Amino acid sequence: MLSLTCKTAIKAVIYLSSKSESGEKANIKEISNRINGSEHTVGKILQLLARKNIINSLKGPSGGFYLSGEQQEQPIINIVEAIEGDGIFKECGLGLSKCSASHPCPIHDEYKIARELMEKIFRERKVRELCNSVTNGLAYLIG
């Protein structure tokens, strides 16, 4: 359901949240290494997220990317919609353009349930909450 770019964005924001807890900033190379992502891809993602005010960036020798306290309380849906657009939870599971309840694809009913559950999770879970589970060793950002 989520693109690799979107998954990378979520991991990057969670990592930045962990750094921001202690007032630190992180650069593209560090973030890429910590989440096992391509520097080029991570750089593009971070620039987009900064433009959409999901994260902050500061240029210069003591610069880098970071999150404010308010940004750490934002729901994960903000990241998903910044990368995927706001229609991701309306799309057909098979990519059909005319899929609907009256004209369903073969997985329409099951996919609708899964899609609604995913949207609920992303709307309810906050960046800080996911960061805390990683910081406490209950979850991981790389496999």
Summary of the structure (lengths in Angstrom):
residues: 143
radius of gyration: 16.6
end to end distance: 19.4
largest distance: 58.1
contacts: 400
relative contact order: 0.17
helix: 53%
strand: 6%
